[in-house]
């Protein structure tokens, strides 16, 4: 029973709507309901009353059918062309969206170095929460390109011949993230930098030679409920197919399509209902587990439901982003 003291859960981690089994990952819940070795009773009911995307179980097959029509998303279709929004309009839009509006970033890489294994940023895209393209451009790497990886990127030499230098592209990205203000001015006047969403953000930022505060990043490859049961990352393509209901990266990779998929995943997780008060459910608060205030004998007498009720997650839950002063 000693392991109970180290157990952490989130109030909105996935739970089977039939047997109420508590799962730490959506991956685990999907296996529980839909294979490869599902629980028979739950699997049968889920096939009649469940949504294969959000894994919610409804009261009737009719209710489930109606829900599936709205849960299924269409392929990304950016509604605003890049460059059509001024920095002033972006600041206004950010203020309208609230104190922690978000943008999603995705970069496409070509190869450098003797064997082409060095990742060089060759294309970048930023979209807002409404899926408007705030910025997109081809990027000219600082080092020579030795492998355009055309089968994946669709990028040719002519695309990069007169492309924007990587330092200039990085500066444009930074201006959007800080709403057109300098980092020092944002800190001075108490302005609000924007949340940065993406899949594998650390890699994208590294290739742009940018740094961004970790408390302002939301990475769909690292968010615990979206990871595999073994705690490794799913691909963005898999997450889009299983949680959003449509396919991406069917031909060449499009950074705008990928950025929109990341934003949709983020908003889906942000909309989850969380019953705990703000401040709970963070890695910081979990260092002092509430289990430590109970005697071991008391813990051993508790039901699984009671233990879950007093447990705390060991990560920051994205639903807090929808609440005032969450960052």
Secondary structure, DSSP 4 states (H G I P E B T S, - for coil): -GGGGG----TTS-B-TTT--B-SSHHHHHHHHHSSS--HHHHHHHHHHB-TTT--B-SSHHHHHHHHHHHSPPPP--SS-TT-S-HHHHHHHHHHH-TT-EEEEEEEEEEESTTS-EEEEEEEEEEETT--EEEEEEEE-SS-EEE--HHHH---HHHHTTPEEHHHHHHHHHHHHTTTS-HHHHHHHT--PPEEEESSHHHHHHHTT----GGGEEETTT-GGGS-TTSPPPPHHHHIIIII-S---SSS--HHHHHHHHHHHHHHHHTS---SPTTSSSTTGGGS-GGGGS-HHHHHHS-HHHHHHH---SS--GGGGGSTT--
